[in-house]
Amino acid sequence: MQAAKLFGSSETWFLVGGTTCGIQAAIMATCSPGEHIILPRNSHISAISAMVLSGAIPKYILPEYDCKWDIAGGVTPSQVGKAIKELQMDGKKPAAVFITSPTYHGICSDLSDISQLCHAYGIPVIVDEAHGAHLGFHPQMPHSALKQGADLVVQSTHKVLCSLTQSSMLHMSGSIVDRERICRCLQTLQSTSPSYLLLASLDAARAQLGENPGTVFNKALELASEASTIIKTIPGISVLDLSSFNEFPAIDPLRLTLGFWSLGLSGYEADDILDREHGVISELVGTQSITFAINLGTCREHTQRLVSGLKKLSMSFLHSKTTEMRVESREHAPFNDICISLNPRDAFFANKRSVSIKESLGNVCGELICPYPPGIPVIIPGEVITEKALNYLLDVRKKGAVITGASDSHLSSIVICDV
């Protein structure tokens, strides 16, 4: 298959159910009910639903976290090794290791060392590379997950490449994972009447990339580099780089994450001003930052508008009274003190009831609650609801985040498990 040859896999499947479908299939194909999967706590909600479907039990790794940026990074090989040994001490072996790389902010984990470590134990490595379908197609970009030895890799082709929304690819490499089981899982999860528009767009994206795989991103990289260089000179605006996550090998050069705390602005406030007054639309908004994605459709007019808007934002707020009010940074990630009472599958099927947010404290959560984007859950079904998690959710909602997964998006009530 041409896509497999281009991306360097032994086999590639086109997906019409998005990367969510691919992640679910990958976890179902490697994990049976009661088996453990090692994964970062900031995994996408699709990994949680995959554990409900497969019956896998999570062994979470708390990702590296930068308080100033309020951003979670990737996981390190030593963290993966520690998780494997902790399971071994309990007489268990993980059925799979699941890694998100790059993160939504573009932070890449050391997949080469993680893959070598896992393969020494015969453990397959699944990578959520939703935001990295372009990686490896230019010398300035980080290596792809497949190049670094991952066994199953799922990419959102529509995010950085040019296929239609909802279309993705699942790549397989090596012989650890049972190909037939992957096929059965995809048959279970995907429609028997797939959209040929989506399938054709995936092949078109493959063809576009295949024409000039080494140079197709030249313009995007040039624009991203130019914009980053100029933005670093704008007073009051910070640019995320590896100094904040120095245990990781790379950050995607096509992601620009900017902080505004020196202007006294949260990410939500800065995003609202840039959108309303300057016509600049971001990819991702956080409490402390905004992330912009540069891709094949980006032109110089777009980056110039971004730079112009940022300069005006700096001029408006740098010397105003609001700069004296620094945006509060967090001491810990919102999910660093999790307590699991039920595994995701048992929690999903448990009897539930709705209680006030005050009553929910200390109970077992019965729904998945997360600010979106990026779709990283703060509370997962089966976890004990903590005051820290509730305060975080209420805070980000107040600042403008949309809360998804909860039956009450205003968070006046929460669904709990009757246990």
Buried (B, 14 or more C-beta within 10 A) or exposed (E): EEBBEBBBBBBBBBBBBBBBBBBBBBBBBBBEEEBBBBBBBBBBBBBBBBBBBBBBBBBBBBBBBBEBBBBBBBBBBEBBBEBBEEBEEEEBEBBBBBBBBBBBBBBBBBBBBBBBBBBEEEBBBBBBBBBBBBBBBBEEBBBBBBBBBBBBBBBBBBBBBBBBEBBBBBBBBBEBBBEEBBBBBBEEBBEEEBEEEBBBBBBBBBEBBBEEBEEBBEBBBBBBBBBBEBBEEBEBBBBBEBEBBEBBBBBBBBBBBBBBBBBBBBBBBBBBBBBEEBEBEBBBBBBBBBBBBBBBEBEEEBBBBBBEBBBBBBEBBBEEEBBEEEBEEBEEBBBBEBEBBBBBBBBBEBEBEBBEBEEBBEBBBBBBBBBEBBBBBBBBBBBBBBEBBBEBBEBBBEBBBEBBBBEBEEBEBBBBBEB
